[in-house]
Structure formats: C-alpha cells, structure tokens
Amino acid sequence: REATCRFRHLAPDHPDAVADRMRTGAYDKIPPHANPLIEQNPHVTPGEARICYSFLNRGTCDRPDCSYRHLLPGHPDAIADRVRNGQLDKIPLYARAALARGGLPGMPLPHMPPYGTPMGGGMGGGGMG
C-alpha cells in the first residue's frame, strides 16, 4: 500500500519526522533518544549547566563517566549557547523556524534573522570538545 501512498513514511526518529513534530508541537511523539528537549546523559547531576561539546558537535562522547550535559542540537540550552557564541549556522533548521515564530518551549530568544536568511557562522564555545 505504501507504493500508492503520496506521503513519506519515516521512522519516528528520522530528522525530518522529528522536525515535523517540533514544528507542530507534538513533542511527546518524539522518541526520547531523538528528542532535542530531553537530556541525553543519564549521569548528569541535576542542575549541571556545562555542556559536553563533544556530544553536541559529534553526537557522541568518548567518556563513559562524563558528567556534562549531553544535548542534541535542538535543545533550547544548546541553541542559546550557539546564539551566544555567534554559531547561528549550527542551529537546526526546524529550530530556526521555531525561533522565527517566537521560540521553543521555555525559550524565547532575542532577535534572530528571519527564517531562510543565510546565517553567518562564528568561532566561540568553550567547555569540552
């Protein structure tokens, strides 16, 4: 039946499926391992603010006992860090669109270029990675 269906059939953790659920606010339908709003490190201490840049930039961390936050690129704190460091080009497209509409859950950000505007990169960071 899929051969005649005009819609794409994606796995729930496919980036386009996640982006669609982020756009529509269906956050509860995103699998935990792909949900950018969920902390991905079970070892992080509550209240930890430091971000593991290895995980943020590569999606993996080489330290099994890492105590820094493992955030997916669409997490509001990861986006805020990218904005602070002038790395707007590293913000996922679905998050840029959400920001242009007024913010992600719990995170309205200051001025962002309109969605679709080319974004300049920048150096910055700190933390690990």
MDAnalysis code that builds the backbone (N, CA, C; Angstrom):
import MDAnalysis as mda
import numpy as np

u = mda.Universe.empty(387, n_residues=129, atom_resindex=np.repeat(np.arange(129), 3), trajectory=True)
u.add_TopologyAttr("name", ["N", "CA", "C"] * 129)
u.add_TopologyAttr("resid", np.arange(1, 130))
u.add_TopologyAttr("resname", ["ARG", "GLU", "ALA", "THR", "CYS", "ARG", "PHE", "ARG", "HIS", "LEU", "ALA", "PRO", "ASP", "HIS", "PRO", "ASP", "ALA", "VAL", "ALA", "ASP", "ARG", "MET", "ARG", "THR", "GLY", "ALA", "TYR", "ASP", "LYS", "ILE", "PRO", "PRO", "HIS", "ALA", "ASN", "PRO", "LEU", "ILE", "GLU", "GLN", "ASN", "PRO", "HIS", "VAL", "THR", "PRO", "GLY", "GLU", "ALA", "ARG", "ILE", "CYS", "TYR", "SER", "PHE", "LEU", "ASN", "ARG", "GLY", "THR", "CYS", "ASP", "ARG", "PRO", "ASP", "CYS", "SER", "TYR", "ARG", "HIS", "LEU", "LEU", "PRO", "GLY", "HIS", "PRO", "ASP", "ALA", "ILE", "ALA", "ASP", "ARG", "VAL", "ARG", "ASN", "GLY", "GLN", "LEU", "ASP", "LYS", "ILE", "PRO", "LEU", "TYR", "ALA", "ARG", "ALA", "ALA", "LEU", "ALA", "ARG", "GLY", "GLY", "LEU", "PRO", "GLY", "MET", "PRO", "LEU", "PRO", "HIS", "MET", "PRO", "PRO", "TYR", "GLY", "THR", "PRO", "MET", "GLY", "GLY", "GLY", "MET", "GLY", "GLY", "GLY", "GLY", "MET", "GLY"])
u.atoms.positions = np.array([
    [0.814, -1.194, 0.000],
    [0.000, 0.000, 0.000],
    [0.863, 1.265, 0.000],
    [2.062, 1.214, 0.611],
    [2.934, 2.388, 0.632],
    [3.311, 2.854, -0.766],
    [3.344, 1.943, -1.725],
    [3.731, 2.317, -3.086],
    [2.735, 3.304, -3.696],
    [1.483, 3.271, -3.255],
    [0.483, 4.181, -3.800],
    [0.222, 5.383, -2.888],
    [0.803, 5.372, -1.719],
    [0.596, 6.474, -0.780],
    [1.451, 7.667, -1.192],
    [0.875, 8.849, -1.135],
    [1.610, 10.041, -1.558],
    [2.424, 10.661, -0.423],
    [2.341, 10.088, 0.770],
    [3.068, 10.626, 1.913],
    [4.339, 9.821, 2.167],
    [5.337, 10.498, 2.713],
    [6.572, 9.823, 3.103],
    [6.323, 9.017, 4.369],
    [6.920, 7.866, 4.454],
    [6.813, 7.031, 5.645],
    [8.183, 7.006, 6.305],
    [8.315, 7.733, 7.410],
    [9.597, 7.888, 8.071],
    [9.584, 7.227, 9.439],
    [10.753, 6.767, 9.856],
    [10.902, 6.267, 11.216],
    [10.678, 7.440, 12.175],
    [10.144, 7.182, 13.363],
    [9.868, 8.287, 14.299],
    [11.094, 9.110, 14.676],
    [12.298, 8.518, 14.565],
    [13.494, 9.270, 14.931],
    [14.221, 9.868, 13.720],
    [13.625, 9.747, 12.548],
    [14.207, 10.361, 11.348],
    [14.222, 11.881, 11.561],
    [15.311, 12.558, 11.181],
    [15.382, 14.014, 11.408],
    [14.191, 14.799, 10.855],
    [13.662, 14.405, 9.712],
    [12.506, 15.118, 9.160],
    [11.246, 14.877, 9.992],
    [11.102, 13.661, 10.536],
    [9.952, 13.365, 11.394],
    [10.062, 14.159, 12.696],
    [11.272, 14.219, 13.260],
    [11.489, 14.996, 14.480],
    [11.201, 16.469, 14.204],
    [11.707, 16.980, 13.093],
    [11.481, 18.381, 12.747],
    [9.994, 18.683, 12.597],
    [9.254, 17.779, 11.977],
    [7.818, 17.979, 11.804],
    [7.117, 18.027, 13.156],
    [7.489, 17.130, 14.047],
    [6.859, 17.120, 15.371],
    [7.246, 18.356, 16.179],
    [8.468, 18.849, 15.981],
    [8.870, 20.086, 16.650],
    [8.047, 21.256, 16.116],
    [7.858, 21.299, 14.803],
    [7.081, 22.391, 14.186],
    [5.642, 22.388, 14.670],
    [5.075, 21.199, 14.859],
    [3.660, 21.115, 15.215],
    [3.425, 21.041, 16.721],
    [4.508, 21.012, 17.508],
    [4.360, 20.965, 18.961],
    [4.053, 19.592, 19.513],
    [4.223, 18.551, 18.721],
    [3.954, 17.174, 19.181],
    [5.210, 16.579, 19.819],
    [5.743, 17.256, 20.821],
    [6.997, 16.849, 21.447],
    [6.912, 15.462, 22.080],
    [5.731, 15.111, 22.595],
    [5.557, 13.815, 23.248],
    [5.611, 12.651, 22.261],
    [5.551, 12.922, 20.983],
    [5.591, 11.864, 19.968],
    [7.012, 11.612, 19.445],
    [7.988, 12.361, 19.957],
    [9.376, 12.182, 19.539],
    [10.025, 11.159, 20.466],
    [10.661, 10.117, 19.914],
    [11.326, 9.135, 20.777],
    [12.372, 9.830, 21.663],
    [12.509, 9.405, 22.924],
    [13.432, 10.074, 23.855],
    [14.861, 10.228, 23.325],
    [15.381, 9.222, 22.633],
    [16.763, 9.303, 22.155],
    [16.935, 10.317, 21.025],
    [15.837, 10.758, 20.427],
    [15.905, 11.734, 19.342],
    [15.262, 13.067, 19.718],
    [14.732, 13.156, 20.920],
    [14.020, 14.357, 21.350],
    [15.010, 15.410, 21.811],
    [15.111, 16.530, 21.085],
    [16.088, 17.546, 21.446],
    [15.787, 18.251, 22.757],
    [14.619, 18.051, 23.332],
    [14.285, 18.705, 24.584],
    [14.655, 17.851, 25.798],
    [15.160, 16.648, 25.566],
    [15.477, 15.727, 26.660],
    [16.981, 15.603, 26.821],
    [17.432, 15.682, 28.062],
    [18.840, 15.457, 28.403],
    [19.200, 14.029, 28.014],
    [20.314, 13.860, 27.298],
    [20.700, 12.549, 26.780],
    [21.730, 11.826, 27.661],
    [22.230, 12.466, 28.711],
    [23.238, 11.851, 29.575],
    [22.605, 11.420, 30.891],
    [22.501, 10.105, 31.146],
    [21.899, 9.651, 32.404],
    [22.785, 9.931, 33.619],
    [24.049, 10.295, 33.411],
    [24.982, 10.514, 34.520],
    [25.061, 11.971, 34.964],
    [24.357, 12.856, 34.292],
    [24.462, 14.283, 34.618],
    [23.772, 14.560, 35.957],
    [24.409, 15.422, 36.729],
    [23.861, 15.831, 38.020],
    [22.785, 16.887, 37.783],
    [21.640, 16.775, 38.459],
    [20.617, 17.812, 38.295],
    [21.200, 19.196, 38.588],
    [20.893, 20.134, 37.751],
    [21.383, 21.489, 37.908],
    [22.695, 21.770, 37.187],
    [23.308, 20.748, 36.603],
    [24.555, 20.939, 35.858],
    [24.288, 21.856, 34.677],
    [25.144, 22.851, 34.491],
    [24.951, 23.801, 33.399],
    [25.929, 23.577, 32.252],
    [27.062, 22.948, 32.523],
    [28.087, 22.787, 31.488],
    [27.629, 21.808, 30.411],
    [27.957, 22.125, 29.180],
    [27.567, 21.316, 28.026],
    [28.781, 20.559, 27.518],
    [28.604, 19.285, 27.213],
    [29.655, 18.477, 26.602],
    [29.651, 18.794, 25.108],
    [30.683, 19.514, 24.673],
    [30.734, 19.920, 23.279],
    [31.086, 18.768, 22.344],
    [31.701, 17.729, 22.876],
    [31.936, 16.538, 22.057],
    [30.597, 15.954, 21.627],
    [29.682, 15.808, 22.585],
    [28.371, 15.246, 22.265],
    [27.572, 16.202, 21.382],
    [27.599, 17.482, 21.711],
    [26.821, 18.456, 20.950],
    [27.279, 18.525, 19.497],
    [28.583, 18.509, 19.282],
    [29.108, 18.667, 17.923],
    [29.183, 17.374, 17.130],
    [29.414, 16.251, 17.804],
    [29.591, 14.984, 17.086],
    [28.478, 13.973, 17.333],
    [27.673, 14.199, 18.356],
    [26.617, 13.244, 18.678],
    [27.102, 12.062, 19.497],
    [28.364, 12.092, 19.911],
    [28.922, 11.033, 20.755],
    [29.880, 11.655, 21.762],
    [30.101, 10.937, 22.834],
    [31.061, 11.341, 23.860],
    [31.903, 10.121, 24.175],
    [33.217, 10.309, 24.204],
    [34.144, 9.200, 24.425],
    [34.309, 8.826, 25.895],
    [33.806, 9.646, 26.795],
    [33.989, 9.378, 28.223],
    [32.735, 8.734, 28.815],
    [32.817, 7.476, 29.248],
    [31.634, 6.808, 29.794],
    [31.108, 7.462, 31.076],
    [31.967, 8.157, 31.819],
    [31.526, 8.773, 33.067],
    [31.405, 10.296, 32.954],
    [31.208, 10.796, 31.761],
    [31.092, 12.233, 31.527],
    [29.954, 12.790, 32.390],
    [30.237, 13.898, 33.068],
    [29.221, 14.487, 33.938],
    [28.617, 15.762, 33.346],
    [29.037, 16.127, 32.124],
    [28.483, 17.300, 31.460],
    [27.192, 16.926, 30.737],
    [26.422, 17.941, 30.391],
    [25.140, 17.714, 29.733],
    [25.346, 17.264, 28.295],
    [24.639, 16.228, 27.900],
    [24.637, 15.735, 26.521],
    [23.353, 16.231, 25.876],
    [23.474, 17.298, 25.115],
    [22.312, 17.928, 24.493],
    [22.333, 17.709, 22.997],
    [21.169, 17.464, 22.445],
    [21.028, 17.433, 20.999],
    [21.002, 18.872, 20.495],
    [21.366, 19.104, 19.240],
    [21.483, 20.475, 18.723],
    [20.217, 21.322, 18.838],
    [19.044, 20.701, 18.913],
    [17.808, 21.463, 19.001],
    [17.368, 21.783, 20.414],
    [18.135, 21.376, 21.429],
    [17.767, 21.677, 22.819],
    [17.860, 23.185, 23.031],
    [16.903, 23.778, 23.743],
    [16.932, 25.228, 23.950],
    [18.258, 25.747, 24.529],
    [18.873, 25.008, 25.450],
    [20.138, 25.465, 26.018],
    [21.275, 25.381, 25.005],
    [21.240, 24.375, 24.133],
    [22.256, 24.274, 23.079],
    [22.086, 25.415, 22.080],
    [20.851, 25.750, 21.754],
    [20.584, 26.854, 20.824],
    [21.024, 28.171, 21.443],
    [20.700, 28.380, 22.713],
    [21.114, 29.609, 23.380],
    [22.633, 29.733, 23.389],
    [23.335, 28.611, 23.593],
    [24.792, 28.620, 23.573],
    [25.309, 28.995, 22.178],
    [24.676, 28.436, 21.147],
    [25.075, 28.764, 19.768],
    [24.859, 30.248, 19.479],
    [23.757, 30.802, 19.954],
    [23.474, 32.218, 19.734],
    [24.517, 33.067, 20.455],
    [24.803, 32.736, 21.716],
    [25.810, 33.487, 22.488],
    [27.167, 33.483, 21.802],
    [27.507, 32.370, 21.160],
    [28.822, 32.207, 20.550],
    [28.846, 32.544, 19.060],
    [27.758, 33.107, 18.543],
    [27.726, 33.509, 17.148],
    [27.744, 32.353, 16.167],
    [27.266, 31.190, 16.583],
    [27.254, 29.999, 15.727],
    [25.844, 29.701, 15.232],
    [25.203, 30.718, 14.689],
    [23.815, 30.576, 14.264],
    [23.652, 29.533, 13.161],
    [24.687, 29.333, 12.360],
    [24.611, 28.354, 11.278],
    [24.557, 26.923, 11.799],
    [24.850, 26.701, 13.065],
    [24.810, 25.353, 13.642],
    [23.478, 25.042, 14.318],
    [22.542, 25.977, 14.252],
    [21.211, 25.740, 14.810],
    [20.400, 24.974, 13.777],
    [19.761, 23.845, 14.179],
    [18.974, 23.063, 13.211],
    [17.890, 23.913, 12.547],
    [17.583, 23.585, 11.296],
    [16.590, 24.357, 10.543],
    [15.242, 24.427, 11.240],
    [14.769, 23.298, 11.810],
    [13.456, 23.333, 12.464],
    [13.486, 24.281, 13.659],
    [14.632, 24.375, 14.339],
    [14.733, 25.278, 15.479],
    [14.781, 26.729, 15.008],
    [15.457, 26.981, 13.889],
    [15.472, 28.339, 13.340],
    [14.058, 28.783, 13.008],
    [13.295, 27.872, 12.416],
    [11.911, 28.208, 12.063],
    [11.090, 28.490, 13.317],
    [11.274, 27.679, 14.351],
    [10.545, 27.887, 15.603],
    [10.943, 29.212, 16.243],
    [12.221, 29.524, 16.195],
    [12.683, 30.789, 16.762],
    [12.103, 31.977, 16.010],
    [12.013, 31.848, 14.702],
    [11.441, 32.925, 13.893],
    [9.966, 33.134, 14.234],
    [9.292, 32.047, 14.686],
    [7.876, 32.142, 15.068],
    [7.699, 32.565, 16.514],
    [8.780, 32.671, 17.281],
    [8.615, 33.150, 18.652],
    [9.272, 32.301, 19.708],
    [9.964, 31.245, 19.360],
    [10.705, 30.497, 20.361],
    [10.300, 29.050, 20.478],
    [11.130, 28.324, 21.178],
    [10.879, 26.927, 21.516],
    [10.293, 26.890, 22.915],
    [9.767, 25.728, 23.339],
    [9.174, 25.652, 24.679],
    [10.165, 26.134, 25.737],
    [9.756, 27.112, 26.504],
    [10.589, 27.614, 27.578],
    [11.767, 28.455, 27.127],
    [11.820, 28.820, 25.852],
    [12.987, 29.551, 25.381],
    [12.679, 30.532, 24.262],
    [12.060, 31.648, 24.564],
    [12.023, 32.675, 23.533],
    [13.397, 33.322, 23.482],
    [13.937, 33.488, 22.319],
    [15.268, 34.079, 22.174],
    [15.165, 35.498, 21.672],
    [16.221, 36.271, 21.918],
    [16.245, 37.603, 21.323],
    [16.298, 37.512, 19.814],
    [16.482, 38.620, 19.178],
    [16.417, 38.717, 17.715],
    [17.168, 37.604, 16.990],
    [16.483, 36.994, 16.048],
    [17.077, 36.012, 15.144],
    [16.753, 36.486, 13.745],
    [17.660, 36.297, 12.793],
    [17.326, 36.648, 11.410],
    [16.092, 35.876, 10.957],
    [15.307, 36.408, 10.053],
    [14.128, 35.690, 9.568],
    [14.506, 34.325, 9.017],
    [13.594, 33.370, 9.183],
    [13.815, 32.019, 8.677],
    [14.097, 32.090, 7.179],
    [15.132, 31.383, 6.761],
    [15.508, 31.378, 5.364],
    [16.626, 32.348, 5.051],
    [16.934, 33.251, 5.991],
    [18.034, 34.185, 5.792],
    [19.343, 33.444, 6.023],
    [20.324, 33.576, 5.138],
    [21.615, 32.928, 5.385],
    [22.197, 33.417, 6.704],
    [22.739, 32.482, 7.471],
    [23.252, 32.823, 8.781],
    [24.753, 32.678, 8.800],
    [25.444, 33.661, 9.298],
    [26.895, 33.605, 9.390],
    [27.338, 32.758, 10.546],
    [28.435, 32.086, 10.401],
    [28.994, 31.291, 11.484],
    [29.907, 32.156, 12.316],
    [30.511, 31.526, 13.276],
    [31.435, 32.252, 14.116],
    [32.201, 31.294, 14.974],
    [33.255, 31.777, 15.495],
    [34.035, 30.965, 16.408],
    [33.489, 31.240, 17.802],
    [33.705, 30.339, 18.660],
    [33.279, 30.551, 20.031],
    [33.100, 29.209, 20.675],
    [32.674, 29.245, 21.864],
    [32.464, 27.992, 22.548],
    [33.149, 28.021, 23.873],
    [33.759, 26.962, 24.151],
    [34.314, 26.739, 25.466],
    [33.810, 25.410, 25.890],
    [34.003, 25.076, 27.086],
    [33.553, 23.773, 27.551],
    [34.405, 22.697, 26.948],
    [33.797, 21.576, 26.652],
    [34.547, 20.409, 26.208],
    [34.418, 20.209, 24.724],
    [35.337, 19.455, 24.138],
    [35.160, 19.027, 22.766],
    [36.137, 19.541, 21.878],
])
